[in-house]
Protein backbone atom coordinates (compact mmCIF):
# COMPACT_ATOMS: atom_id res chain seq x y z
CA UNK A 1 0.00 0.00 0.00
CA UNK A 2 1.27 3.43 -0.90
CA UNK A 3 0.72 6.08 1.72
CA UNK A 4 -0.74 9.32 0.44
CA UNK A 5 1.08 11.60 2.81
CA UNK A 6 3.18 11.89 5.91
CA UNK A 7 0.14 12.00 8.19
CA UNK A 8 -0.91 8.45 7.31
CA UNK A 9 2.60 7.19 8.04
CA UNK A 10 2.69 9.03 11.37
CA UNK A 11 -0.71 7.70 12.43
CA UNK A 12 0.36 4.20 11.36
CA UNK A 13 3.52 4.43 13.46
CA UNK A 14 1.70 5.82 16.50
CA UNK A 15 -1.01 3.18 16.29
CA UNK A 16 1.62 0.47 16.01
CA UNK A 17 3.45 1.75 19.07
CA UNK A 18 0.26 1.99 21.14
CA UNK A 19 -0.89 -1.46 20.03
CA UNK A 20 2.41 -3.09 20.94
CA UNK A 21 2.73 -1.17 24.21
CA UNK A 22 -0.77 -2.08 25.38
CA UNK A 23 -0.21 -5.77 24.63
CA UNK A 24 3.17 -5.72 26.35
CA UNK A 25 1.80 -3.87 29.39
CA UNK A 26 -1.04 -6.39 29.73
CA UNK A 27 1.40 -9.32 29.80
CA UNK A 28 3.83 -7.57 32.17
CA UNK A 29 1.14 -6.61 34.68
CA UNK A 30 -0.34 -10.11 34.59
CA UNK A 31 3.11 -11.59 35.25
CA UNK A 32 3.88 -9.19 38.10
CA UNK A 33 0.56 -9.83 39.80
CA UNK A 34 0.86 -13.60 39.40
CA UNK A 35 4.39 -13.64 40.80
CA UNK A 36 3.45 -11.48 43.81
CA UNK A 37 0.39 -13.60 44.55
CA UNK A 38 2.18 -16.91 43.95
CA UNK A 39 5.00 -15.98 46.37
CA UNK A 40 2.38 -15.91 49.12
CA UNK A 41 0.02 -18.68 48.02
CA UNK A 42 2.09 -21.22 46.10
CA UNK A 43 5.25 -23.30 46.37
CA UNK A 44 6.35 -22.54 42.80
CA UNK A 45 5.94 -18.80 42.06
CA UNK A 46 8.26 -18.74 39.04
CA UNK A 47 6.58 -21.73 37.40
CA UNK A 48 3.09 -20.27 37.86
CA UNK A 49 4.23 -16.88 36.61
CA UNK A 50 5.57 -18.47 33.41
CA UNK A 51 2.35 -20.46 32.97
CA UNK A 52 0.23 -17.34 33.48
CA UNK A 53 2.32 -15.17 31.13
CA UNK A 54 2.75 -17.63 28.28
CA UNK A 55 -0.62 -19.31 28.61
CA UNK A 56 -2.81 -16.28 29.14
CA UNK A 57 -5.77 -16.16 29.70
CA UNK A 58 -5.96 -19.92 30.24
CA UNK A 59 -2.73 -19.88 32.27
CA UNK A 60 -4.05 -17.33 34.75
CA UNK A 61 -7.29 -19.27 35.14
CA UNK A 62 -5.29 -22.46 35.80
CA UNK A 63 -3.23 -20.66 38.42
CA UNK A 64 -6.28 -19.24 40.15
CA UNK A 65 -8.14 -22.55 40.23
CA UNK A 66 -5.42 -25.16 40.88
CA UNK A 67 -2.14 -23.33 41.52
CA UNK A 68 -2.98 -21.72 44.82
CA UNK A 69 -2.72 -23.45 48.18
CA UNK A 70 -5.94 -23.80 50.13
CA UNK A 71 -6.34 -21.06 52.69
CA UNK A 72 -7.87 -22.37 55.89
CA UNK A 73 -8.47 -18.84 57.19
CA UNK A 74 -10.28 -17.62 54.09
CA UNK A 75 -11.68 -20.45 51.96
CA UNK A 76 -13.00 -19.50 48.56
CA UNK A 77 -10.88 -16.38 48.13
CA UNK A 78 -9.75 -17.62 44.74
CA UNK A 79 -13.24 -16.89 43.44
CA UNK A 80 -12.92 -13.22 44.29
CA UNK A 81 -9.44 -13.08 42.74
CA UNK A 82 -10.70 -14.93 39.67
CA UNK A 83 -13.56 -12.46 39.22
CA UNK A 84 -11.26 -9.45 39.68
CA UNK A 85 -8.69 -10.92 37.28
CA UNK A 86 -11.34 -11.65 34.66
CA UNK A 87 -12.67 -8.09 34.93
CA UNK A 88 -9.14 -6.66 34.57
CA UNK A 89 -8.47 -8.96 31.63
CA UNK A 90 -11.71 -7.93 29.91
CA UNK A 91 -10.97 -4.23 30.43
CA UNK A 92 -7.45 -4.65 29.05
CA UNK A 93 -8.80 -6.59 26.07
CA UNK A 94 -11.29 -3.80 25.32
CA UNK A 95 -8.46 -1.26 25.36
CA UNK A 96 -6.35 -3.58 23.20
CA UNK A 97 -9.19 -4.10 20.68
CA UNK A 98 -9.94 -0.38 20.43
CA UNK A 99 -6.26 0.23 19.82
CA UNK A 100 -6.21 -2.49 17.17
CA UNK A 101 -9.28 -0.92 15.56
CA UNK A 102 -7.54 2.47 15.47
CA UNK A 103 -4.52 0.75 13.95
CA UNK A 104 -6.64 -0.80 11.21
CA UNK A 105 -8.29 2.54 10.47
CA UNK A 106 -4.94 4.25 10.19
CA UNK A 107 -3.75 1.68 7.67
CA UNK A 108 -6.88 1.78 5.51
The first five atom37 places (N, CA, C, CB, O) and aatype in JSON, in Angstrom:
{
  "aatype": [20, 20, 20, 20, 20, 20, 20, 20, 20, 20, 20, 20, 20, 20, 20, 20, 20, 20, 20, 20, 20, 20, 20, 20, 20, 20, 20, 20, 20, 20, 20, 20, 20, 20, 20, 20, 20, 20, 20, 20, 20, 20, 20, 20, 20, 20, 20, 20, 20, 20, 20, 20, 20, 20, 20, 20, 20, 20, 20, 20, 20, 20, 20, 20, 20, 20, 20, 20, 20, 20, 20, 20, 20, 20, 20, 20, 20, 20, 20, 20, 20, 20, 20, 20, 20, 20, 20, 20, 20, 20, 20, 20, 20, 20, 20, 20, 20, 20, 20, 20, 20, 20, 20, 20, 20, 20, 20, 20],
  "atom_mask": [
    [1, 1, 1, 1, 1],
    [1, 1, 1, 1, 1],
    [1, 1, 1, 1, 1],
    [1, 1, 1, 1, 1],
    [1, 1, 1, 1, 1],
    [1, 1, 1, 1, 1],
    [1, 1, 1, 1, 1],
    [1, 1, 1, 1, 1],
    [1, 1, 1, 1, 1],
    [1, 1, 1, 1, 1],
    [1, 1, 1, 1, 1],
    [1, 1, 1, 1, 1],
    [1, 1, 1, 1, 1],
    [1, 1, 1, 1, 1],
    [1, 1, 1, 1, 1],
    [1, 1, 1, 1, 1],
    [1, 1, 1, 1, 1],
    [1, 1, 1, 1, 1],
    [1, 1, 1, 1, 1],
    [1, 1, 1, 1, 1],
    [1, 1, 1, 1, 1],
    [1, 1, 1, 1, 1],
    [1, 1, 1, 1, 1],
    [1, 1, 1, 1, 1],
    [1, 1, 1, 1, 1],
    [1, 1, 1, 1, 1],
    [1, 1, 1, 1, 1],
    [1, 1, 1, 1, 1],
    [1, 1, 1, 1, 1],
    [1, 1, 1, 1, 1],
    [1, 1, 1, 1, 1],
    [1, 1, 1, 1, 1],
    [1, 1, 1, 1, 1],
    [1, 1, 1, 1, 1],
    [1, 1, 1, 1, 1],
    [1, 1, 1, 1, 1],
    [1, 1, 1, 1, 1],
    [1, 1, 1, 1, 1],
    [1, 1, 1, 1, 1],
    [1, 1, 1, 1, 1],
    [1, 1, 1, 1, 1],
    [1, 1, 1, 1, 1],
    [1, 1, 1, 1, 1],
    [1, 1, 1, 1, 1],
    [1, 1, 1, 1, 1],
    [1, 1, 1, 1, 1],
    [1, 1, 1, 1, 1],
    [1, 1, 1, 1, 1],
    [1, 1, 1, 1, 1],
    [1, 1, 1, 1, 1],
    [1, 1, 1, 1, 1],
    [1, 1, 1, 1, 1],
    [1, 1, 1, 1, 1],
    [1, 1, 1, 1, 1],
    [1, 1, 1, 1, 1],
    [1, 1, 1, 1, 1],
    [1, 1, 1, 1, 1],
    [1, 1, 1, 1, 1],
    [1, 1, 1, 1, 1],
    [1, 1, 1, 1, 1],
    [1, 1, 1, 1, 1],
    [1, 1, 1, 1, 1],
    [1, 1, 1, 1, 1],
    [1, 1, 1, 1, 1],
    [1, 1, 1, 1, 1],
    [1, 1, 1, 1, 1],
    [1, 1, 1, 1, 1],
    [1, 1, 1, 1, 1],
    [1, 1, 1, 1, 1],
    [1, 1, 1, 1, 1],
    [1, 1, 1, 1, 1],
    [1, 1, 1, 1, 1],
    [1, 1, 1, 1, 1],
    [1, 1, 1, 1, 1],
    [1, 1, 1, 1, 1],
    [1, 1, 1, 1, 1],
    [1, 1, 1, 1, 1],
    [1, 1, 1, 1, 1],
    [1, 1, 1, 1, 1],
    [1, 1, 1, 1, 1],
    [1, 1, 1, 1, 1],
    [1, 1, 1, 1, 1],
    [1, 1, 1, 1, 1],
    [1, 1, 1, 1, 1],
    [1, 1, 1, 1, 1],
    [1, 1, 1, 1, 1],
    [1, 1, 1, 1, 1],
    [1, 1, 1, 1, 1],
    [1, 1, 1, 1, 1],
    [1, 1, 1, 1, 1],
    [1, 1, 1, 1, 1],
    [1, 1, 1, 1, 1],
    [1, 1, 1, 1, 1],
    [1, 1, 1, 1, 1],
    [1, 1, 1, 1, 1],
    [1, 1, 1, 1, 1],
    [1, 1, 1, 1, 1],
    [1, 1, 1, 1, 1],
    [1, 1, 1, 1, 1],
    [1, 1, 1, 1, 1],
    [1, 1, 1, 1, 1],
    [1, 1, 1, 1, 1],
    [1, 1, 1, 1, 1],
    [1, 1, 1, 1, 1],
    [1, 1, 1, 1, 1],
    [1, 1, 1, 1, 1],
    [1, 1, 1, 1, 1],
    [1, 1, 1, 1, 1]
  ],
  "atom_positions": [
    [[0.84, -1.17, 0.0], [0.0, 0.0, 0.0], [0.89, 1.24, 0.0], [-0.96, 0.0, 1.21], [1.87, 1.32, 0.74]],
    [[0.54, 2.18, -0.82], [1.27, 3.43, -0.9], [0.55, 4.45, -0.05], [1.42, 3.92, -2.37], [-0.65, 4.67, -0.18]],
    [[1.31, 5.08, 0.83], [0.72, 6.08, 1.72], [0.65, 7.42, 1.0], [1.54, 6.21, 3.02], [1.6, 7.83, 0.33]],
    [[-0.5, 8.08, 1.14], [-0.74, 9.32, 0.44], [0.06, 10.48, 0.97], [-2.16, 9.64, 0.48], [0.4, 11.39, 0.21]],
    [[0.36, 10.48, 2.24], [1.08, 11.6, 2.81], [1.77, 11.19, 4.09], [0.15, 12.77, 3.06], [1.68, 10.05, 4.53]],
    [[2.46, 12.15, 4.68], [3.18, 11.89, 5.91], [2.26, 11.62, 7.08], [4.06, 13.04, 6.23], [2.65, 10.9, 8.01]],
    [[1.05, 12.17, 7.07], [0.14, 12.0, 8.19], [-0.29, 10.55, 8.33], [-1.08, 12.89, 8.03], [-0.4, 10.05, 9.45]],
    [[-0.54, 9.86, 7.23], [-0.91, 8.45, 7.31], [0.23, 7.62, 7.9], [-1.29, 7.92, 5.92], [-0.02, 6.71, 8.69]],
    [[1.45, 7.93, 7.52], [2.6, 7.19, 8.04], [2.78, 7.46, 9.53], [3.87, 7.57, 7.26], [3.12, 6.55, 10.28]],
    [[2.57, 8.69, 9.95], [2.69, 9.03, 11.37], [1.59, 8.33, 12.18], [2.62, 10.55, 11.57], [1.87, 7.78, 13.24]],
    [[0.37, 8.35, 11.7], [-0.71, 7.7, 12.43], [-0.51, 6.18, 12.45], [-2.08, 8.04, 11.81], [-0.84, 5.52, 13.44]],
    [[0.04, 5.62, 11.38], [0.36, 4.2, 11.36], [1.41, 3.87, 12.41], [0.86, 3.79, 9.96], [1.27, 2.89, 13.15]],
    [[2.45, 4.67, 12.49], [3.52, 4.43, 13.46], [3.02, 4.58, 14.89], [4.69, 5.39, 13.21], [3.35, 3.76, 15.75]],
    [[2.23, 5.61, 15.14], [1.7, 5.82, 16.5], [0.75, 4.7, 16.9], [0.98, 7.18, 16.59], [0.8, 4.23, 18.03]],
    [[-0.1, 4.27, 15.99], [-1.01, 3.18, 16.29], [-0.25, 1.88, 16.56], [-2.0, 2.98, 15.15], [-0.62, 1.11, 17.44]],
    [[0.8, 1.66, 15.8], [1.62, 0.47, 16.01], [2.27, 0.49, 17.38], [2.69, 0.36, 14.92], [2.28, -0.53, 18.08]],
    [[2.79, 1.62, 17.77], [3.45, 1.75, 19.07], [2.44, 1.53, 20.2], [4.11, 3.13, 19.21], [2.73, 0.81, 21.15]],
    [[1.27, 2.15, 20.1], [0.26, 1.99, 21.14], [-0.24, 0.56, 21.2], [-0.91, 2.95, 20.9], [-0.45, 0.03, 22.29]],
    [[-0.43, -0.07, 20.07], [-0.89, -1.46, 20.03], [0.13, -2.39, 20.69], [-1.14, -1.9, 18.58], [-0.24, -3.22, 21.52]],
    [[1.38, -2.26, 20.34], [2.41, -3.09, 20.94], [2.6, -2.79, 22.43], [3.72, -2.89, 20.22], [2.78, -3.72, 23.22]],
    [[2.54, -1.53, 22.81], [2.73, -1.17, 24.21], [1.58, -1.67, 25.08], [2.85, 0.35, 24.34], [1.81, -2.12, 26.2]],
    [[0.36, -1.61, 24.58], [-0.77, -2.08, 25.38], [-0.73, -3.59, 25.55], [-2.1, -1.66, 24.74], [-1.04, -4.1, 26.62]],
    [[-0.35, -4.32, 24.52], [-0.21, -5.77, 24.63], [0.92, -6.15, 25.57], [0.02, -6.38, 23.27], [0.78, -7.07, 26.38]],
    [[2.03, -5.45, 25.47], [3.17, -5.72, 26.35], [2.83, -5.4, 27.8], [4.39, -4.91, 25.9], [3.16, -6.16, 28.7]],
    [[2.17, -4.26, 28.02], [1.8, -3.87, 29.39], [0.84, -4.89, 30.01], [1.16, -2.48, 29.39], [0.94, -5.2, 31.19]],
    [[-0.09, -5.4, 29.22], [-1.04, -6.39, 29.73], [-0.29, -7.64, 30.2], [-2.08, -6.76, 28.64], [-0.6, -8.17, 31.27]],
    [[0.65, -8.12, 29.43], [1.4, -9.32, 29.8], [2.3, -9.05, 31.01], [2.25, -9.8, 28.6], [2.4, -9.89, 31.9]],
    [[2.94, -7.9, 31.05], [3.83, -7.57, 32.17], [3.04, -7.47, 33.47], [4.58, -6.25, 31.9], [3.45, -8.04, 34.48]],
    [[1.92, -6.76, 33.46], [1.14, -6.61, 34.68], [0.56, -7.95, 35.14], [0.01, -5.61, 34.47], [0.49, -8.21, 36.35]],
    [[0.16, -8.8, 34.21], [-0.34, -10.11, 34.59], [0.78, -10.93, 35.23], [-0.91, -10.85, 33.35], [0.54, -11.62, 36.22]],
    [[1.98, -10.87, 34.68], [3.11, -11.59, 35.25], [3.5, -11.09, 36.62], [4.29, -11.5, 34.34], [3.78, -11.88, 37.53]],
    [[3.53, -9.76, 36.79], [3.88, -9.19, 38.1], [2.86, -9.57, 39.17], [3.99, -7.67, 38.0], [3.23, -9.93, 40.28]],
    [[1.58, -9.48, 38.83], [0.56, -9.83, 39.8], [0.62, -11.31, 40.15], [-0.83, -9.47, 39.27], [0.52, -11.67, 41.32]],
    [[0.79, -12.16, 39.15], [0.86, -13.6, 39.4], [2.05, -13.94, 40.28], [0.93, -14.37, 38.08], [1.93, -14.74, 41.21]],
    [[3.2, -13.34, 40.0], [4.39, -13.64, 40.8], [4.19, -13.18, 42.25], [5.62, -12.96, 40.2], [4.53, -13.92, 43.18]],
    [[3.66, -11.98, 42.45], [3.45, -11.48, 43.81], [2.45, -12.35, 44.56], [2.95, -10.02, 43.78], [2.65, -12.64, 45.74]],
    [[1.39, -12.77, 43.9], [0.39, -13.6, 44.55], [0.92, -15.02, 44.79], [-0.89, -13.65, 43.71], [0.64, -15.62, 45.83]],
    [[1.68, -15.55, 43.83], [2.18, -16.91, 43.95], [3.27, -17.02, 45.02], [2.72, -17.4, 42.62], [3.45, -18.1, 45.59]],
    [[4.01, -15.94, 45.29], [5.0, -15.98, 46.37], [4.32, -16.24, 47.71], [5.79, -14.66, 46.41], [4.9, -16.88, 48.58]],
    [[3.11, -15.75, 47.87], [2.38, -15.91, 49.12], [1.59, -17.22, 49.14], [1.44, -14.74, 49.34], [1.53, -17.87, 50.18]],
    [[1.0, -17.6, 48.04], [0.02, -18.68, 48.02], [0.44, -19.96, 47.3], [-1.21, -18.19, 47.4], [-0.37, -20.87, 47.16]],
    [[1.68, -20.05, 46.85], [2.09, -21.22, 46.1], [3.52, -21.6, 46.44], [1.94, -20.98, 44.58], [4.28, -20.78, 46.96]],
    [[3.88, -22.85, 46.15], [5.25, -23.3, 46.37], [6.16, -22.99, 45.19], [5.27, -24.8, 46.65], [7.38, -22.96, 45.34]],
    [[5.59, -22.76, 44.03], [6.35, -22.54, 42.8], [5.96, -21.22, 42.12], [6.14, -23.71, 41.83], [5.26, -21.24, 41.11]],
    [[6.39, -20.07, 42.66], [5.94, -18.8, 42.06], [6.47, -18.56, 40.65], [6.37, -17.66, 42.94], [5.76, -18.0, 39.82]],
    [[7.7, -18.98, 40.37], [8.26, -18.74, 39.04], [7.55, -19.59, 37.99], [9.78, -19.04, 39.02], [7.24, -19.11, 36.9]],
    [[7.28, -20.85, 38.33], [6.58, -21.73, 37.4], [5.19, -21.2, 37.08], [6.48, -23.14, 37.99], [4.79, -21.16, 35.91]],
    [[4.44, -20.78, 38.1], [3.09, -20.27, 37.86], [3.1, -18.94, 37.12], [2.35, -20.12, 39.18], [2.18, -18.65, 36.35]],
    [[4.12, -18.14, 37.36], [4.23, -16.88, 36.61], [4.45, -17.17, 35.12], [5.38, -16.01, 37.17], [3.84, -16.53, 34.27]],
    [[5.33, -18.12, 34.82], [5.57, -18.47, 33.41], [4.32, -19.05, 32.76], [6.72, -19.47, 33.3], [4.02, -18.75, 31.61]],
    [[3.59, -19.89, 33.5], [2.35, -20.46, 32.97], [1.33, -19.36, 32.71], [1.77, -21.51, 33.94], [0.66, -19.37, 31.67]],
    [[1.21, -18.42, 33.64], [0.23, -17.34, 33.48], [0.6, -16.41, 32.33], [0.11, -16.54, 34.78], [-0.28, -15.97, 31.59]],
    [[1.89, -16.11, 32.18], [2.32, -15.17, 31.13], [2.23, -15.8, 29.75], [3.76, -14.7, 31.39], [1.71, -15.18, 28.82]],
    [[2.72, -17.02, 29.6], [2.75, -17.63, 28.28], [1.47, -18.37, 27.93], [3.9, -18.57, 28.19], [1.27, -18.73, 26.76]],
    [[0.61, -18.61, 28.89], [-0.62, -19.31, 28.61], [-1.85, -18.47, 28.84], [-0.7, -20.54, 29.44], [-2.95, -19.0, 29.04]],
    [[-1.67, -17.13, 28.8], [-2.81, -16.28, 29.14], [-3.88, -16.38, 28.08], [-2.38, -14.84, 29.31], [-3.53, -16.57, 26.92]],
    [[-5.14, -16.26, 28.38], [-5.77, -16.16, 29.7], [-5.99, -17.51, 30.37], [-7.1, -15.45, 29.56], [-6.36, -17.56, 31.54]],
    [[-5.75, -18.6, 29.65], [-5.96, -19.92, 30.24], [-4.97, -20.17, 31.37], [-5.83, -21.02, 29.17], [-5.32, -20.79, 32.37]],
    [[-3.74, -19.69, 31.23], [-2.73, -19.88, 32.27], [-3.11, -19.23, 33.58], [-1.41, -19.35, 31.81], [-2.91, -19.81, 34.64]],
    [[-3.65, -18.02, 33.52], [-4.05, -17.33, 34.75], [-5.24, -18.02, 35.39], [-4.38, -15.85, 34.46], [-5.34, -18.07, 36.62]],
    [[-6.15, -18.54, 34.59], [-7.29, -19.27, 35.14], [-6.81, -20.57, 35.8], [-8.34, -19.58, 34.04], [-7.31, -20.93, 36.87]],
    [[-5.86, -21.26, 35.18], [-5.29, -22.46, 35.8], [-4.64, -22.14, 37.13], [-4.27, -23.11, 34.86], [-4.82, -22.86, 38.11]],
    [[-3.87, -21.04, 37.17], [-3.23, -20.66, 38.42], [-4.27, -20.37, 39.51], [-2.34, -19.43, 38.21], [-4.13, -20.83, 40.64]],
    [[-5.3, -19.62, 39.15], [-6.28, -19.24, 40.15], [-7.11, -20.43, 40.65], [-7.2, -18.19, 39.59], [-7.56, -20.42, 41.8]],
    [[-7.31, -21.42, 39.82], [-8.14, -22.55, 40.23], [-7.34, -23.69, 40.86], [-8.91, -23.06, 39.06], [-7.81, -24.29, 41.83]],
    [[-6.15, -24.02, 40.33], [-5.42, -25.16, 40.88], [-4.04, -24.82, 41.42], [-5.28, -26.2, 39.84], [-3.45, -25.64, 42.13]],
    [[-3.51, -23.66, 41.12], [-2.14, -23.33, 41.52], [-1.99, -22.77, 42.91], [-1.59, -22.38, 40.58], [-0.88, -22.75, 43.44]],
    [[-3.06, -22.32, 43.5], [-2.98, -21.72, 44.82], [-3.19, -22.78, 45.9], [-4.0, -20.6, 44.97], [-3.95, -23.73, 45.72]],
    [[-2.49, -22.59, 47.03], [-2.72, -23.45, 48.18], [-4.07, -23.1, 48.79], [-1.58, -23.31, 49.23], [-4.54, -21.97, 48.67]],
    [[-4.68, -24.07, 49.43], [-5.94, -23.8, 50.13], [-5.66, -22.95, 51.36], [-6.66, -25.11, 50.52], [-4.75, -23.24, 52.14]],
    [[-6.46, -21.92, 51.52], [-6.34, -21.06, 52.69], [-7.39, -21.48, 53.71], [-6.51, -19.56, 52.31], [-8.59, -21.38, 53.46]],
    [[-6.92, -21.97, 54.87], [-7.87, -22.37, 55.89], [-8.58, -21.17, 56.5], [-7.16, -23.16, 56.99], [-9.75, -21.25, 56.88]],
    [[-7.86, -20.02, 56.59], [-8.47, -18.84, 57.19], [-9.54, -18.22, 56.3], [-7.4, -17.81, 57.5], [-10.53, -17.7, 56.8]],
    [[-9.34, -18.27, 55.0], [-10.28, -17.62, 54.09], [-10.57, -18.52, 52.9], [-9.74, -16.26, 53.62], [-10.04, -18.29, 51.81]],
    [[-11.39, -19.56, 53.09], [-11.68, -20.45, 51.96], [-12.5, -19.73, 50.9], [-12.43, -21.7, 52.44], [-13.35, -18.89, 51.21]],
    [[-12.24, -20.07, 49.66], [-13.0, -19.5, 48.56], [-12.52, -18.15, 48.08], [-14.41, -19.38, 48.95], [-13.19, -17.5, 47.27]],
    [[-11.36, -17.69, 48.57], [-10.88, -16.38, 48.13], [-10.43, -16.39, 46.68], [-9.74, -15.91, 49.01], [-10.33, -15.33, 46.05]],
    [[-10.16, -17.57, 46.14], [-9.75, -17.62, 44.74], [-10.87, -17.16, 43.82], [-9.32, -19.04, 44.36], [-10.62, -16.65, 42.73]],
    [[-12.12, -17.33, 44.27], [-13.24, -16.89, 43.44], [-13.24, -15.38, 43.28], [-14.58, -17.36, 44.03], [-13.48, -14.87, 42.19]],
    [[-12.97, -14.67, 44.36], [-12.92, -13.22, 44.29], [-11.76, -12.78, 43.39], [-12.77, -12.6, 45.7], [-11.92, -11.9, 42.54]],
    [[-10.6, -13.42, 43.58], [-9.44, -13.08, 42.74], [-9.7, -13.42, 41.28], [-8.2, -13.82, 43.22], [-9.28, -12.69, 40.38]],
    [[-10.38, -14.54, 41.05], [-10.7, -14.93, 39.67], [-11.63, -13.91, 39.02], [-11.34, -16.32, 39.64], [-11.43, -13.54, 37.86]],
    [[-12.63, -13.46, 39.75], [-13.56, -12.46, 39.22], [-12.83, -11.15, 38.93], [-14.72, -12.23, 40.2], [-13.02, -10.55, 37.87]],
    [[-12.0, -10.7, 39.87], [-11.26, -9.45, 39.68], [-10.3, -9.58, 38.49], [-10.48, -9.08, 40.95], [-10.19, -8.66, 37.69]],
    [[-9.62, -10.72, 38.39], [-8.69, -10.92, 37.28], [-9.41, -10.96, 35.94], [-7.91, -12.21, 37.48], [-8.92, -10.42, 34.95]],
    [[-10.57, -11.6, 35.91], [-11.34, -11.65, 34.66], [-11.82, -10.26, 34.26], [-12.54, -12.59, 34.81], [-11.81, -9.91, 33.08]],
    [[-12.24, -9.46, 35.23], [-12.67, -8.09, 34.93], [-11.49, -7.27, 34.39], [-13.27, -7.41, 36.19], [-11.64, -6.56, 33.4]],
    [[-10.33, -7.39, 35.04], [-9.14, -6.66, 34.57], [-8.73, -7.12, 33.18], [-7.98, -6.84, 35.54], [-8.35, -6.32, 32.34]],
    [[-8.82, -8.43, 32.95], [-8.47, -8.96, 31.63], [-9.43, -8.43, 30.57], [-8.49, -10.49, 31.65], [-9.01, -8.03, 29.49]],
    [[-10.73, -8.42, 30.88], [-11.71, -7.93, 29.91], [-11.51, -6.45, 29.61], [-13.13, -8.16, 30.41], [-11.61, -6.02, 28.46]],
    [[-11.22, -5.66, 30.65], [-10.97, -4.23, 30.43], [-9.73, -4.04, 29.56], [-10.8, -3.49, 31.77], [-9.73, -3.22, 28.65]],
    [[-8.66, -4.79, 29.86], [-7.45, -4.65, 29.05], [-7.68, -5.12, 27.62], [-6.31, -5.43, 29.69], [-7.1, -4.56, 26.69]],
    [[-8.5, -6.14, 27.43], [-8.8, -6.59, 26.07], [-9.61, -5.55, 25.3], [-9.56, -7.91, 26.11], [-9.41, -5.37, 24.1]],
    [[-10.52, -4.87, 25.98], [-11.29, -3.8, 25.32], [-10.35, -2.69, 24.86], [-12.39, -3.23, 26.28], [-10.46, -2.21, 23.74]],
    [[-9.43, -2.29, 25.74], [-8.46, -1.26, 25.36], [-7.61, -1.75, 24.19], [-7.56, -0.89, 26.56], [-7.36, -1.01, 23.25]],
    [[-7.17, -3.0, 24.26], [-6.35, -3.58, 23.2], [-7.13, -3.61, 21.88], [-5.89, -4.99, 23.58], [-6.57, -3.28, 20.83]],
    [[-8.4, -4.02, 21.92], [-9.19, -4.1, 20.68], [-9.48, -2.72, 20.09], [-10.51, -4.83, 20.96], [-9.46, -2.55, 18.87]],
    [[-9.75, -1.74, 20.95], [-9.94, -0.38, 20.43], [-8.66, 0.14, 19.79], [-10.4, 0.56, 21.55], [-8.7, 0.84, 18.78]],
    [[-7.53, -0.19, 20.4], [-6.26, 0.23, 19.82], [-6.03, -0.47, 18.48], [-5.1, -0.07, 20.79], [-5.56, 0.15, 17.52]],
    [[-6.35, -1.75, 18.42], [-6.21, -2.49, 17.17], [-7.13, -1.91, 16.1], [-6.5, -3.98, 17.38], [-6.75, -1.82, 14.93]],
    [[-8.34, -1.53, 16.5], [-9.28, -0.92, 15.56], [-8.73, 0.4, 15.02], [-10.64, -0.69, 16.23], [-8.83, 0.69, 13.83]],
    [[-8.15, 1.21, 15.91], [-7.54, 2.47, 15.47], [-6.37, 2.21, 14.54], [-7.09, 3.29, 16.68], [-6.14, 2.96, 13.59]],
    [[-5.63, 1.15, 14.81], [-4.52, 0.75, 13.95], [-5.03, 0.39, 12.56], [-3.74, -0.43, 14.56], [-4.46, 0.82, 11.55]],
    [[-6.07, -0.39, 12.5], [-6.64, -0.8, 11.21], [-7.16, 0.41, 10.43], [-7.77, -1.82, 11.43], [-6.99, 0.49, 9.22]],
    [[-7.8, 1.33, 11.14], [-8.29, 2.54, 10.47], [-7.15, 3.41, 9.94], [-9.16, 3.34, 11.44], [-7.28, 4.05, 8.9]],
    [[-6.04, 3.42, 10.67], [-4.94, 4.25, 10.19], [-4.25, 3.64, 8.97], [-3.93, 4.46, 11.3], [-3.64, 4.36, 8.18]],
    [[-4.35, 2.34, 8.83], [-3.75, 1.68, 7.67], [-4.63, 1.83, 6.45], [-3.5, 0.2, 7.96], [-4.13, 2.01, 5.34]],
    [[-5.93, 1.75, 6.65], [-6.88, 1.78, 5.51], [-6.95, 3.12, 4.84], [-8.25, 1.39, 5.96], [-7.69, 3.29, 3.88]]
  ]
}
